[in-house]
Amino acid sequence: MHYIIQIIGRFDYEEVNWVVKDEEYEDNEKYRSPLISYSIFNHYKKSNPSEDYEVMLLIPESLVTYVAKDASEAFDLLKNKDKLKEKFLNKIKESYSSALSNLKFDVSIIQSIGSYKSSASNRYIVRFENYVDNIVSYLLFDLINLKNVNGITFDVSTGLNINVCSMIEALKTLIVYHKLLKILQGGKGIHVKLAFAPPVAKELKDLSYPIELYTYDAKAFFDLPIKKSFRIDELTDLQEKKYKELSQSREKINKAISMLKLMFNIVKLNTPLALFKCLKTCDGTEIVELNDLLSLEELLSELTMILNHIKGETKVELIDDSIKVKYYKVNRNLLANVILSISLYSSLREFAFRVKEIKPSINQIKRLFSGDEGSEGIYKMVNLEVNKRFLERDLEDIKTKTKNLNIEEWALLKGLEKQKPLPLKLKFLRKFKAIKKKVEEGKNEKFRSNEKRNFFAHSGFLEKYTYVKKEGDEILLSYDCSKETIREIKSWINDPS
């Protein structure tokens, strides 16, 4: 579905002729309408009739002053957003019936900031104590919840500047969200355009006005959007006692963020075997366990619950002919980072499920991560081609060590290739024996630090933990998957420093 979004600033736009100028499709036809979104809709239907399109009209809640006859009715509508939406929908149909008669459309309410005076004879004032962060945050969440979206065109020419700028900011995050959502699956995200049109002068409404469409894009990087646990007290200024009931939602989101960090580090730090299912007989423990983790939809549902709870604490007060609407603040940057983290988590989770269905052979690991003639490895997708070189080097080294061996049972990689010891001076030999003794006594952290460093230096194929086995023409790989080994590898990946 391609959504055409327009912010409604008033209900009496002039009906004029619009000519759409699109870089992808030249269309000289004139579309007469008071709504720019109507003209873009018809332009798209002409250029690509097989695509589904829907017009989304965003109406600021401040326009309640155009539909409520007095302060009492306005107060009632602002307390009940479903009734307000119905009122707006009827007003839109009444004002723009001819423009909307042949197209699919819906309306959505967006938050407002500032003070507004009614246009009714019984004058009243509505004051919105709000934040730009809130407008951006809730717009972003509305965009994420659009169904089956593959493209968006947003008209920047109508509506208050504060709302238009907030929408552009939300769209930027949405673009990155969709790119991260399929970053390991080769997805390109959604196609977003901005529509620009000049202002219409009432005395010149017989002229034709151009609508210019331009592609709007943002870059997505393979990086952790959030690097610590998610806390609700950092998301909102709502008092703690009013969100204690949200602790379970927070814990579920943090569990996903914790798994995101683990899976991200496996890819970023080039330890691919940690994603695979252990083949060597073990007690069922895995480094990456996905069975109890929530899906993208479930995590967004938990986040929706948190946002709706914060929004539900909004205070609406009526004093004489004045209405005050007070919102609690939402931290836009934190919310965006949580949403992007959930998106990246979803892509990594999908990739991990795919990996666990594949036997971890040298050839399969190379194909999935480094790529081959028939497929592009994920290291190229996420711009980690330096990992590709190191992984191929280490896989080739394992292949060389196992080339002439008959290992139809699992064999520890350590010791497969006997090497002559290097000549050592007596003084160094004594020092080495002293260190070895300390290791045996469990007192030497330096040696363990060297193991950790070697683990990452050899693409995760540490010889003391890595087993190999021949199966036909393939060389299978698996960790020693005892609880102690898994715990140690997991701790290294979570904290590589």
C-alpha positions as CSV (number, residue, x, y, z in Angstrom):
1,M,0.0,0.0,0.0
2,H,1.2,3.5,-0.9
3,Y,-0.1,6.2,1.5
4,I,-0.6,9.8,0.5
5,I,-0.5,11.9,3.6
6,Q,-1.7,15.5,4.0
7,I,-2.1,17.6,7.1
8,I,-5.3,19.6,7.1
9,G,-4.8,23.2,8.4
10,R,-8.4,24.3,7.8
11,F,-11.6,23.1,6.1
12,D,-11.9,25.7,3.3
13,Y,-9.1,25.2,0.9
14,E,-9.6,26.8,-2.6
15,E,-10.4,24.5,-5.5
16,V,-7.8,25.0,-8.2
17,N,-6.1,23.1,-11.0
18,W,-3.0,21.1,-10.0
19,V,-0.4,19.7,-12.3
20,V,1.8,17.0,-10.8
21,K,5.5,17.1,-11.8
22,D,7.0,13.7,-11.0
23,E,10.6,12.7,-11.7
24,E,9.5,9.1,-12.4
25,Y,6.4,9.8,-14.5
26,E,5.6,12.9,-16.7
27,D,2.0,13.8,-16.4
28,N,0.6,17.1,-17.9
29,E,-3.0,16.4,-16.9
30,K,-4.7,19.0,-14.7
31,Y,-6.5,17.8,-11.6
32,R,-9.0,20.2,-10.1
33,S,-9.4,19.8,-6.4
34,P,-9.1,21.7,-3.1
35,L,-6.9,18.9,-1.8
36,I,-3.3,18.3,-3.0
37,S,-3.5,14.7,-1.9
38,Y,-6.5,14.1,-4.2
39,S,-4.4,15.2,-7.2
40,I,-1.4,13.1,-6.2
41,F,-3.7,10.1,-5.8
42,N,-5.1,10.4,-9.3
43,H,-1.7,11.0,-10.7
44,Y,-0.4,7.8,-9.1
45,K,-3.5,5.8,-10.3
46,K,-2.8,6.9,-13.8
47,S,0.9,6.2,-13.8
48,N,0.6,2.8,-11.9
49,P,-3.0,1.6,-11.8
50,S,-2.1,-1.8,-10.3
51,E,-0.7,-0.3,-7.1
52,D,-3.0,0.3,-4.1
53,Y,-3.2,3.8,-2.8
54,E,-4.8,5.4,0.2
55,V,-5.1,9.1,1.3
56,M,-4.4,9.7,5.0
57,L,-5.6,13.1,6.2
58,L,-4.0,14.2,9.5
59,I,-6.1,16.6,11.5
60,P,-4.6,18.5,14.5
61,E,-6.8,18.4,17.5
62,S,-6.7,22.2,17.7
63,L,-9.2,22.2,14.8
64,V,-11.8,21.2,17.4
65,T,-12.4,25.0,17.5
66,Y,-13.9,24.6,14.0
67,V,-16.4,21.8,14.8
68,A,-17.5,22.4,18.5
69,K,-20.2,25.0,19.0
70,D,-19.1,25.9,22.5
71,A,-16.5,25.1,25.2
72,S,-18.5,22.4,26.7
73,E,-18.7,20.4,23.5
74,A,-15.0,21.0,22.8
75,F,-14.2,19.7,26.3
76,D,-16.2,16.6,25.7
77,L,-14.6,15.9,22.3
78,L,-11.1,16.4,23.6
79,K,-11.8,13.9,26.4
80,N,-13.1,11.4,23.8
81,K,-10.8,11.1,20.8
82,D,-13.1,8.6,19.0
83,K,-15.9,11.1,19.1
84,L,-13.6,13.9,17.9
85,K,-12.4,11.7,15.0
86,E,-16.0,11.1,14.0
87,K,-16.7,14.8,14.1
88,F,-13.6,15.6,12.0
89,L,-14.6,12.8,9.5
90,N,-18.0,14.3,9.0
91,K,-16.6,17.8,8.6
92,I,-14.1,16.5,6.0
93,K,-16.8,14.8,4.0
94,E,-19.0,18.0,4.2
95,S,-16.1,20.3,3.1
96,Y,-14.5,18.1,0.5
97,S,-17.1,15.7,-0.7
98,S,-16.4,16.1,-4.4
99,A,-12.6,15.5,-3.9
100,L,-13.0,12.4,-1.7
101,S,-15.9,10.7,-3.5
102,N,-13.7,8.4,-5.7
103,L,-10.8,7.6,-3.5
104,K,-9.9,5.6,-0.5
105,F,-9.2,7.7,2.5
106,D,-9.0,7.9,6.3
107,V,-8.5,10.6,8.9
108,S,-6.2,10.5,11.9
109,I,-5.9,13.0,14.8
110,I,-2.5,14.5,15.7
111,Q,-1.5,16.4,18.8
112,S,-1.3,20.2,19.0
113,I,0.8,22.8,20.7
114,G,-0.2,26.4,21.6
115,S,-3.4,28.4,22.1
116,Y,-6.4,28.6,19.7
117,K,-9.6,30.6,19.7
118,S,-12.8,29.2,18.4
119,S,-14.5,30.5,15.3
120,A,-17.9,29.9,16.8
121,S,-20.1,32.8,17.9
122,N,-19.8,31.5,21.5
123,R,-16.0,32.1,21.7
124,Y,-13.8,29.9,23.8
125,I,-10.0,29.2,24.0
126,V,-8.2,25.9,23.9
127,R,-4.6,25.8,25.3
128,F,-2.4,22.8,24.6
129,E,0.6,22.4,26.9
130,N,2.6,20.0,24.9
131,Y,6.0,19.3,23.3
132,V,7.4,18.9,19.8
133,D,8.9,15.6,21.1
134,N,5.4,14.3,21.6
135,I,4.1,15.2,18.2
136,V,7.1,13.5,16.5
137,S,6.8,10.5,18.8
138,Y,3.2,9.8,18.2
139,L,3.4,10.6,14.5
140,L,6.2,8.1,14.2
141,F,4.2,5.4,16.0
142,D,1.2,6.0,13.8
143,L,3.4,5.6,10.7
144,I,4.9,2.4,12.0
145,N,1.4,1.0,12.5
146,L,0.3,1.6,8.9
147,K,-0.6,-1.7,7.3
148,N,1.4,-3.2,4.4
149,V,3.2,0.0,3.7
150,N,5.6,0.1,0.8
151,G,5.6,3.8,0.0
152,I,4.6,7.2,1.4
153,T,4.1,10.6,-0.2
154,F,3.8,13.5,2.2
155,D,2.5,16.9,1.2
156,V,4.5,19.6,3.0
157,S,2.5,22.5,1.6
158,T,-0.5,22.5,4.1
159,G,-0.7,22.5,7.9
160,L,1.2,24.5,10.5
161,N,5.0,24.5,10.2
162,I,5.4,22.8,13.5
163,N,3.3,19.9,12.4
164,V,5.0,19.6,8.9
165,C,8.5,19.7,10.4
166,S,7.5,17.1,13.0
167,M,6.1,14.8,10.3
168,I,9.4,15.1,8.2
169,E,11.4,14.2,11.4
170,A,9.1,11.2,12.0
171,L,9.5,10.1,8.3
172,K,13.3,10.2,8.6
173,T,13.1,7.7,11.5
174,L,10.5,5.6,9.7
175,I,12.8,5.3,6.6
176,V,15.7,4.0,8.8
177,Y,13.2,1.7,10.7
178,H,12.2,0.0,7.5
179,K,15.8,-0.3,6.2
180,L,16.9,-2.0,9.5
181,L,13.9,-4.2,9.4
182,K,15.4,-6.2,6.5
183,I,19.0,-5.2,6.6
184,L,20.2,-8.8,6.8
185,Q,17.7,-10.0,4.2
186,G,18.7,-7.6,1.5
187,G,15.7,-5.3,1.8
188,K,15.8,-1.7,0.6
189,G,13.0,-0.3,2.9
190,I,10.2,1.9,1.7
191,H,10.0,4.6,-1.0
192,V,9.2,8.1,0.5
193,K,8.5,11.3,-1.5
194,L,7.8,14.8,-0.4
195,A,5.2,16.9,-2.3
196,F,5.8,20.7,-2.7
197,A,3.2,23.2,-4.0
198,P,3.1,27.0,-4.0
199,P,0.5,28.9,-1.9
200,V,-2.8,29.5,-3.6
201,A,-4.1,33.1,-3.9
202,K,-7.8,33.4,-3.7
203,E,-7.9,36.0,-6.5
204,L,-5.8,33.7,-8.7
205,K,-7.6,30.4,-8.2
206,D,-8.2,30.0,-12.0
207,L,-4.5,29.4,-12.5
208,S,-2.8,26.0,-12.6
209,Y,-0.4,25.3,-9.7
210,P,2.4,22.8,-9.9
211,I,3.0,19.9,-7.4
212,E,6.6,18.8,-7.4
213,L,7.5,15.4,-6.0
214,Y,11.0,14.6,-4.7
215,T,12.4,11.5,-3.2
216,Y,13.2,11.7,0.5
217,D,15.7,9.3,2.0
218,A,17.9,8.7,5.1
219,K,20.8,6.4,5.7
220,A,20.7,3.3,7.9
221,F,23.8,1.9,9.6
222,F,24.5,-1.5,11.1
223,D,25.0,-0.2,14.7
224,L,23.3,-0.5,18.0
225,P,20.7,2.3,18.4
226,I,20.5,1.8,22.1
227,K,23.4,0.5,24.2
228,K,21.8,0.2,27.7
229,S,18.6,-1.0,29.3
230,F,15.4,0.8,28.5
231,R,13.9,2.7,31.4
232,I,10.5,4.3,31.5
233,D,11.6,7.1,33.8
234,E,14.0,8.2,31.0
235,L,11.2,8.0,28.4
236,T,8.6,10.3,30.2
237,D,8.3,12.8,33.0
238,L,5.2,10.9,34.3
239,Q,5.5,10.1,38.0
240,E,6.8,6.6,38.8
241,K,3.8,5.5,40.7
242,K,1.7,6.1,37.6
243,Y,3.6,3.6,35.5
244,K,4.6,0.8,37.9
245,E,2.1,-1.5,36.1
246,L,4.2,-1.2,32.9
247,S,7.2,-3.1,34.5
248,Q,6.4,-6.3,32.6
249,S,6.4,-4.5,29.2
250,R,9.7,-2.9,30.1
251,E,11.2,-6.2,31.0
252,K,10.1,-7.8,27.8
253,I,11.6,-5.0,25.7
254,N,14.8,-5.2,27.7
255,K,15.1,-8.9,27.1
256,A,14.9,-8.3,23.4
257,I,17.5,-5.4,23.7
258,S,19.8,-7.8,25.5
259,M,19.5,-10.4,22.8
260,L,19.9,-7.8,20.2
261,K,23.3,-6.8,21.7
262,L,24.4,-10.5,21.7
263,M,23.3,-11.2,18.1
264,F,24.7,-7.8,16.9
265,N,28.1,-8.5,18.5
266,I,28.2,-12.0,17.0
267,V,28.0,-10.4,13.5
268,K,30.0,-7.3,14.2
269,L,32.9,-9.1,16.0
270,N,32.9,-12.0,13.5
271,T,32.1,-15.0,15.6
272,P,29.5,-16.7,13.3
273,L,29.6,-20.2,14.9
274,A,27.9,-18.7,17.9
275,L,24.7,-18.2,16.0
276,F,24.4,-21.8,14.9
277,K,22.9,-24.7,16.8
278,C,25.4,-26.8,18.6
279,L,25.7,-30.2,16.8
280,K,27.9,-31.9,19.3
281,T,26.0,-33.8,22.0
282,C,25.3,-31.4,24.8
283,D,22.7,-30.5,27.4
284,G,20.6,-28.4,25.1
285,T,22.2,-25.1,26.0
286,E,22.6,-22.6,23.2
287,I,24.5,-19.3,23.0
288,V,21.6,-17.7,21.2
289,E,18.2,-19.0,22.5
290,L,15.3,-17.5,20.6
291,N,12.3,-19.6,21.6
292,D,11.1,-17.4,24.4
293,L,11.7,-14.1,22.7
294,L,8.9,-11.9,21.4
295,S,8.3,-11.1,17.7
296,L,8.4,-7.6,16.2
297,E,4.6,-7.3,16.4
298,E,4.6,-8.4,20.1
299,L,7.3,-5.9,21.0
300,L,5.6,-3.1,19.2
301,S,2.4,-4.0,21.1
302,E,4.2,-3.7,24.4
303,L,5.6,-0.4,23.4
304,T,2.2,0.7,22.3
305,M,0.9,-0.2,25.7
306,I,3.5,2.1,27.3
307,L,2.8,5.0,25.0
308,N,-1.0,4.7,25.4
309,H,-0.6,4.6,29.1
310,I,1.4,7.9,29.1
311,K,-1.1,9.5,26.7
312,G,-3.9,8.2,28.9
313,E,-2.6,10.4,31.8
314,T,-3.3,13.6,29.7
315,K,-5.3,16.1,31.7
316,V,-8.1,18.0,30.1
317,E,-9.6,20.8,32.2
318,L,-12.5,23.2,31.6
319,I,-12.5,26.5,33.4
320,D,-15.3,28.9,32.3
321,D,-14.7,29.4,28.6
322,S,-11.1,28.1,28.6
323,I,-9.9,24.5,28.1
324,K,-6.4,23.4,29.1
325,V,-5.0,20.1,27.7
326,K,-1.7,19.1,29.4
327,Y,0.4,16.2,28.0
328,Y,3.2,14.4,29.7
329,K,6.4,14.5,27.8
330,V,7.8,11.6,25.7
331,N,11.6,11.5,25.0
332,R,11.6,11.4,21.2
333,N,15.3,10.4,20.9
334,L,14.9,7.5,23.3
335,L,11.7,6.3,21.8
336,A,13.2,6.4,18.3
337,N,16.3,4.4,19.5
338,V,14.1,1.8,21.1
339,I,12.0,1.5,17.9
340,L,15.1,1.2,15.7
341,S,16.5,-1.4,18.2
342,I,13.4,-3.5,17.9
343,S,13.6,-3.2,14.1
344,L,17.3,-4.4,14.0
345,Y,16.5,-7.1,16.5
346,S,13.7,-8.4,14.3
347,S,16.1,-8.6,11.3
348,L,18.8,-10.4,13.4
349,R,16.2,-12.7,14.9
350,E,14.9,-13.7,11.5
351,F,18.4,-14.3,10.3
352,A,19.2,-16.4,13.5
353,F,16.2,-18.6,13.0
354,R,17.3,-19.2,9.4
355,V,20.9,-20.0,10.5
356,K,19.8,-22.5,13.2
357,E,18.1,-24.6,10.5
358,I,21.5,-25.0,8.7
359,K,24.3,-27.3,9.6
360,P,27.4,-25.3,10.4
361,S,29.8,-26.5,7.8
362,I,32.8,-24.6,6.5
363,N,31.0,-24.1,3.2
364,Q,27.7,-23.0,4.7
365,I,29.3,-20.5,7.1
366,K,31.3,-19.0,4.3
367,R,28.2,-18.8,2.0
368,L,26.0,-17.1,4.6
369,F,28.5,-14.7,6.0
370,S,31.1,-14.1,3.2
371,G,28.9,-15.0,0.2
372,D,29.7,-17.0,-2.9
373,E,28.9,-16.8,-6.6
374,G,25.2,-17.4,-6.0
375,S,24.6,-15.2,-3.0
376,E,25.7,-12.1,-1.2
377,G,27.0,-12.7,2.3
378,I,25.7,-10.6,5.2
379,Y,29.1,-9.0,5.8
380,K,28.8,-7.2,2.5
381,M,25.2,-6.2,3.2
382,V,26.2,-4.5,6.4
383,N,29.5,-3.1,5.2
384,L,31.7,-5.4,7.3
385,E,33.9,-6.7,4.4
386,V,37.0,-6.7,6.7
387,N,35.2,-9.5,8.6
388,K,34.9,-11.4,5.4
389,R,38.6,-11.5,4.8
390,F,39.4,-12.7,8.4
391,L,36.6,-15.3,8.3
392,E,37.8,-16.8,5.0
393,R,41.3,-16.9,6.3
394,D,40.3,-18.8,9.4
395,L,38.0,-21.2,7.6
396,E,40.7,-22.0,5.1
397,D,43.1,-22.7,8.0
398,I,40.6,-25.2,9.5
399,K,40.2,-26.8,6.1
400,T,43.9,-27.2,5.8
401,K,44.2,-28.8,9.2
402,T,41.5,-31.3,8.5
403,K,42.3,-32.0,4.9
404,N,44.1,-35.4,5.3
405,L,42.3,-36.5,8.5
406,N,39.6,-39.1,8.8
407,I,37.5,-37.6,11.5
408,E,34.0,-39.1,11.2
409,E,33.6,-38.5,15.0
410,W,33.8,-35.1,16.7
411,A,37.4,-34.1,17.3
412,L,38.7,-31.1,19.1
413,L,40.4,-28.7,16.8
414,K,43.2,-28.2,19.2
415,G,46.0,-30.7,18.5
416,L,44.8,-31.8,15.0
417,E,48.0,-30.3,13.6
418,K,51.1,-30.9,15.6
419,Q,53.6,-28.2,15.3
420,K,57.3,-28.3,16.4
421,P,57.8,-26.2,19.6
422,L,59.6,-23.0,19.2
423,P,63.1,-22.8,20.8
424,L,62.8,-21.1,24.1
425,K,65.4,-19.5,26.3
426,L,65.6,-21.0,29.8
427,K,64.5,-17.8,31.5
428,F,61.4,-17.6,29.4
429,L,60.6,-21.3,29.9
430,R,60.7,-20.9,33.6
431,K,58.4,-17.9,33.4
432,F,56.0,-19.8,31.2
433,K,55.9,-22.7,33.7
434,A,55.2,-20.3,36.5
435,I,52.3,-18.8,34.5
436,K,51.0,-22.3,33.7
437,K,51.0,-23.2,37.4
438,K,49.0,-20.1,38.3
439,V,46.5,-21.0,35.6
440,E,46.1,-24.4,37.1
441,E,45.5,-22.8,40.4
442,G,42.8,-20.6,38.9
443,K,44.7,-17.4,39.8
444,N,45.7,-16.1,36.4
445,E,43.3,-13.7,34.6
446,K,45.9,-12.6,32.1
447,F,45.9,-16.1,30.5
448,R,42.2,-16.0,30.2
449,S,42.4,-12.6,28.7
450,N,44.7,-14.0,26.1
451,E,42.1,-16.7,25.3
452,K,39.4,-14.1,24.9
453,R,41.6,-12.1,22.6
454,N,42.5,-15.3,20.6
455,F,38.8,-16.1,20.4
456,F,38.0,-12.9,18.5
457,A,41.3,-12.9,16.6
458,H,40.4,-16.3,15.0
459,S,36.7,-15.6,14.1
460,G,35.5,-17.3,17.2
461,F,37.1,-20.7,16.3
462,L,39.1,-21.0,19.6
463,E,40.8,-24.4,19.3
464,K,40.1,-25.5,22.9
465,Y,36.3,-25.1,22.4
466,T,35.8,-25.9,18.7
467,Y,35.1,-29.4,17.4
468,V,35.3,-30.6,13.8
469,K,33.8,-33.6,12.0
470,K,33.6,-34.9,8.5
471,E,30.3,-35.6,6.9
472,G,30.7,-36.6,3.3
473,D,32.5,-33.7,1.6
474,E,31.7,-31.3,4.3
475,I,33.6,-30.3,7.5
476,L,31.1,-29.6,10.3
477,L,31.9,-27.3,13.2
478,S,30.5,-27.1,16.7
479,Y,31.4,-25.7,20.0
480,D,31.9,-27.8,23.1
481,C,28.5,-26.9,24.3
482,S,28.7,-27.6,28.0
483,K,27.1,-24.9,30.2
484,E,30.5,-23.7,31.3
485,T,31.7,-23.2,27.8
486,I,28.5,-21.6,26.5
487,R,28.5,-19.3,29.5
488,E,32.1,-18.2,28.9
489,I,31.7,-17.6,25.1
490,K,28.5,-15.7,25.8
491,S,30.2,-13.5,28.3
492,W,33.0,-12.7,25.9
493,I,30.6,-11.8,23.1
494,N,28.6,-9.6,25.5
495,D,31.7,-7.9,26.8
496,P,34.5,-8.1,24.3
497,S,36.6,-5.4,26.0
